[in-house]
Amino acid sequence: MDERELSHLREWFVGFSSSFHGSSEEEQRNIALKEEHTGLVCANIRRIAREETRDAGRVALAEACALFHDIGRFPQYRRYGTFKDSISVNHGVLGADLLAQGGALDKFPRNEQTIVIQAVRHHNAFAVPSSLDAECAFYLRLVRDADKLDIWRVFLEFYRLPEGERASAVSLGFPDLPGCSPDVIEALRRGEMVRLARVRSLNDFKLLQLSWVYDLNFPVSFRMLLERDYIGGLGKVLPPDEEVERAVQAVREFALCAAAWTGGDGCTISA
Ligand SMILES: [Fe+2]
């Protein structure tokens, strides 16, 4: 894929997303959030991909994966009025099915179509499926890192806004209860990804977001995470609690080690 082809895809995306612009202020805020998110995930993936490959065609293809990764969000919000997959539809699968039906990617070689469609389908899965071939898995890992690096921004902006100005669909409707669940704190401290099914409150959800650090794939992604101080930002919106602070510190140490990683055995939680 070259830059000219990529810019055609960007135009396609603008036409597609504009067709979902909402009638109410709240709808518009939620849709605009996804448009802005897409642009920033594209910027993130360019930086990560450029560190991982010198091939401009592969960087452009990576950006196409980022451009389309959330297209399922638009029909999901129109149909169900929510971004919560568990009460509506898996937006990765919806987006991949939409692309597979034809349209935007028709002119591209079959292998490039497969890479983009698989990246969209699995970008929000709990883990990278082992069934994917190495090339598809590479692009999927790029998109998963680029996506997380912007979702952290979206959530931190959300938590900082007064309630009336928040895009309502961001928090997925979790109740803002005091404290965190002990099993969720412990999972984070042990270096585990927290499953959504274990989340009982908005504070647990913040810990789940921190646990995504364990799923980043590339050293540059960890450097971007640290530059932007997302761990510190999420730490500040969590309740003051010794166990929580210890878990956040475990995440920070893991990220510092991974950012400096250049090969070898990688990083483990020592706590
Ligand atoms: Fe997504």
Residues whose N, C-alpha, C, O or C-beta is under 5 A from the ligand:
A	BS01	LIG	H69 D70 N124
